[in-house]
Amino acid sequence: MNHIDGNKANNFYKNLEWVTSKENMAHAIENGLMNYAKGEDRSNLKKEEIILIRDLYKTGRYTHKQLGDKFNLSRRYIGNIINRKRWKHI
């Protein structure tokens, strides 16, 4: 359920719409209700580190686990960075 005007206290039926979770998140980001798009707010990683992780992986000398150990991140999160499921704006 999405509040069209962004006000969660306004439960008037014309202010509510059925949306997917993804659509609800996009609405919140687009309307400034949530600053989630950049990802940097939620992590201590720097842009340079994201680029370095991807560059190191491209060399073929590092596995996701090795990069995870090096940067103190989970293997899964490293995979998400490499596959641009996270930090896709970089």
C-alpha positions in Angstrom: 0.0 0.0 0.0 1.4 3.4 -1.0 0.4 6.8 0.3 0.3 8.9 -2.8 1.1 12.2 -1.0 3.8 10.6 1.1 2.0 11.3 4.3 1.5 8.0 6.2 -1.0 9.6 8.5 -3.3 10.4 5.5 -5.3 7.2 5.1 -8.0 8.7 2.9 -8.9 6.1 0.3 -8.1 8.4 -2.6 -4.6 8.8 -1.2 -3.9 5.1 -1.2 -2.9 2.8 -4.0 -1.8 -0.8 -4.3 1.8 -1.1 -5.5 4.6 -3.6 -5.3 7.3 -3.2 -2.8 9.7 -2.1 -5.5 7.3 0.5 -6.8 6.7 1.8 -3.2 10.5 2.2 -2.7 10.9 4.0 -6.1 8.1 6.4 -5.1 9.8 7.1 -1.8 13.1 7.8 -3.5 11.6 9.9 -6.3 9.7 12.1 -3.9 12.5 12.6 -1.4 10.9 10.6 1.3 13.9 8.3 1.5 17.5 8.9 0.4 18.3 5.4 -0.6 19.4 5.7 -4.2 23.1 6.3 -3.6 23.8 3.6 -1.1 26.7 5.6 0.4 24.6 6.7 3.4 24.3 3.0 4.5 27.9 1.9 4.2 31.4 2.9 5.1 32.6 2.1 1.7 34.0 4.8 -0.5 33.6 5.2 -4.2 37.3 4.3 -4.8 36.9 1.1 -2.8 33.9 0.0 -5.0 35.9 0.7 -8.1 38.9 -1.2 -6.6 36.8 -4.2 -5.7 35.5 -4.4 -9.3 39.0 -3.9 -10.8 40.6 -6.5 -8.6 37.9 -9.0 -9.5 38.4 -8.4 -13.2 42.1 -9.4 -12.9 40.9 -13.0 -12.2 43.2 -13.3 -9.2 40.6 -12.8 -6.5 37.5 -14.8 -5.6 34.5 -13.2 -4.0 35.6 -14.7 -0.7 39.1 -13.3 -0.9 37.8 -9.9 -1.7 35.3 -10.2 1.2 38.1 -11.0 3.6 40.2 -8.2 2.2 37.5 -5.5 2.6 35.7 -7.1 5.6 32.5 -7.8 3.7 30.5 -10.9 3.0 31.1 -12.9 -0.1 27.5 -12.3 -1.1 27.8 -8.5 -0.7 31.0 -8.6 -2.8 29.1 -10.5 -5.5 26.3 -7.8 -5.4 28.9 -5.1 -5.9 30.6 -6.9 -8.8 27.2 -7.7 -10.4 26.0 -4.1 -9.8 23.1 -5.1 -7.6 24.6 -2.7 -5.1 26.4 0.5 -5.9 25.2 0.4 -9.5 25.6 4.2 -9.8 29.4 3.8 -9.7 
